[in-house]
Amino acid sequence: MQPLNWQDQAALARQIRELPPLDNTAVEAEQGDLLIDAWVPGAPLLISFAYVGWDKPSDFYLYGRSKKLEGMTGRPINRIMLRDRNNHWYLRGVTGVADSAEQLAERLRALIAAVTPSEVWCIGESMGGYAAILYGILLDADRIVSFGALSSFSPQFAERYHDMRWHRSMAELPPSSSTLTTDLPELARAHGYAKPLHLVLGTSAGVNAPNAVNLDVMHGQRFADLPGVRYHYYPEAEHAVTHWLSENQQFDAILMHCLFDAADPTLLPRPALPLPAPAAAMVQWPSQFPRLDAARAATAPADCAVLVHTVTPGAPLLICFADGTDFEFVEERASLEQIYGCRLNQIVLRDVSGQAWQRGLEGLGNDAEGVAANLRTLVARMGSTNVICIGHGRGGFAALLIGCLLNASRILALNPLSLLDAGLAECWRDRRYSEHLAALEASPTAPGPRDLLPILARYRGKVHIACTAQGEGSGDDVGSHDVMHALRLATLANVQVQPWPASGDLLAWMRGQNVLLGFIGYCAELAKLARAADTSSSTM
């Protein structure tokens, strides 16, 4: 292309409107990093960003496919195509066009003003998918379509969440005076971006990790709170999702949906079920409870769902939810009391049905709200004003759900699920709880709620989530299901996530590393509660 006149908008517009139409030969022969097709008044503008090219500059993205879409729809498309030969994820602009992301966004705005399109679409894959989101937000594009993109281009984020695929490129990125964040969900929230953002993701981590999720899904879940986000999952595809789409003749279908609102060919999450109506309290709690210890917990009858320990009316209360059929966090209470010098009351619960409290507990209610209603009664009897809910796995889901319903002071969750959906779990290759999730659909269907994101959005207390950062299996794309669920909830401002360099049973790992008590004490602010108790007793 001939140099463009960036200093004179009117001259730039004349240049754009005089450009000749492109063809495959011209696109393949272009030596620069910007191409603009002939102007079509009033047609939508597709801005495409090429993926990485290690050995040579990558090809311009989606020229031929967009020409095919024109033939399928009978609608013309304006085209601006860019590539980043430096493989800087478009964060340092584009060679010969702009020297920074801010300058590139400014020049793209000038081109948009010259083209005067009906809509602006940003689209890209991998590195280009990151750029499509970045510039789609900065340009307030009408639609963004991103295939297999990162959500953050930070080496610290990559290390923290065990995604080292492009860590070297991140670390080698030249310094910049830009104040622009490289974290795309943060950028989207800052700009209030609410238009359609289509994330097309392969969920397979490869043949060596059949039960792991692709890291791209983890990144995608960090956008979950944006009102315009739409997920399109392909369980057989890996990171190069468009390669799989092309081989299986599905690329046109997803583009038709994302750009022209044709029928969606992919699986989408179903809407969250509404909260059930509050249930009346069912249990008449005794006024005194025996001391709870490990022996009593181990010998409790199989149908026993709750054990209670109270020694100090008004003391902080730990409500502990188990992942499986064994009571959990029983032994930790005494150690926490000794370390932090405070008395703790405790309730431990287990769901013998394994359905994450969706059908309630025997004697405590028929659903999660019923359990919460009866726990409110018990909390009132104990006089506890500081309620700390803690759980692990499915118990982590319950701690988050019931902790919200109780308006607990703090919630601690280890490797919690964020969403109970058997179809999505299979799509994400998360088969850990397949049997239990399937049982939620058995007649009658469990009433829900299934999705914690809207529940936690209404909660004003503090939430701490610990998760295992390493997925099971081997390969570059192996992601952790536990990180995916944690980061999905971390879209909320009051949720803090602590990843640990482990995989599998996090509760056992934290006990073995002697970090569990410190984590609970720090997140529950037990030292602060102990000081408050000492101050209160000294003034009486």
Sequence and secondary structure as in RCSB ss.txt:
>XXXX:A:sequence
MQPLNWQDQAALARQIRELPPLDNTAVEAEQGDLLIDAWVPGAPLLISFAYVGWDKPSDFYLYGRSKKLEGMTGR
PINRIMLRDRNNHWYLRGVTGVADSAEQLAERLRALIAAVTPSEVWCIGESMGGYAAILYGILLDADRIVSFGAL
SSFSPQFAERYHDMRWHRSMAELPPSSSTLTTDLPELARAHGYAKPLHLVLGTSAGVNAPNAVNLDVMHGQRFAD
LPGVRYHYYPEAEHAVTHWLSENQQFDAILMHCLFDAADPTLLPRPALPLPAPAAAMVQWPSQFPRLDAARAATA
PADCAVLVHTVTPGAPLLICFADGTDFEFVEERASLEQIYGCRLNQIVLRDVSGQAWQRGLEGLGNDAEGVAANL
RTLVARMGSTNVICIGHGRGGFAALLIGCLLNASRILALNPLSLLDAGLAECWRDRRYSEHLAALEASPTAPGPR
DLLPILARYRGKVHIACTAQGEGSGDDVGSHDVMHALRLATLANVQVQPWPASGDLLAWMRGQNVLLGFIGYCAE
LAKLARAADTSSSTM
>XXXX:A:secstr
     TT HHHHHHHHHT     HHHHHH  SSEEE    TT  EEEEE    SSS    SSHHHHHHHHHHHS 
  EEEEE  TT STTTT BTTTBSSHHHHHHHHHHHHHHH  S EEEEEETHHHHHHHHHHHHTT SEEEEES  
SB  HHHHHHTT  TTHHHHHHS        SBHHHHHHHHT  S EEEEEE B  TT TTSEEHHHHHHHTTTT
STTEEEEEETT  S HHHHHHHTT HHHHHHHHHH     SB                   S      HHHHHTS
 TT  EEEE SSTTS EEEEE SSSS  STTHHHHHHHHHT   EEEEE  TT STTTT BTTTBSSHHHHHHHH
HHHHHHHT S EEEEEETHHHHHHHHHHHHHT SEEEEES  SB  HHHHHHTT  TTHHHHHHTTSSS      
BHHHHHHT  SEEEEEEE   SS STTEE HHHHHHHHHTTSTTEEEEEES  S HHHHHHHTT HHHHHHHHHT
HHHHHHHHHHHHHT 
